[in-house]
Amino acid sequence: MIQLTHVQGKVMEFMWRFYEENDQLPTMAAIAGNFGWGSANNADQHCRYLHSKGALEKNVLGKYKFSRGAKMFFYGAPGVLCIKEQIKRIKGQA
């Protein structure tokens, strides 16, 4: 199971909401703007961490896409916590 930090979970959640509304992932500038980060490099660094943890993959063009494991976070699967449940656990609410 993919373990995310609180910020990584928030980034994934934003990316997923953006994807559902726009049928594409947000740009690094859009991610940075959403979180009030001064640079798109901050967003890129978080996406690199998410890629290294297996939450994101890269397509043949080198663009990020959701991994199968990440899709289970959002849709749920037997034995897998959805992203909202993971965020609750990170915050200590569960």
Order of alpha helices (4+ residues) and beta strands (2+ residues): alpha-alpha-alpha-beta-beta-alpha-alpha
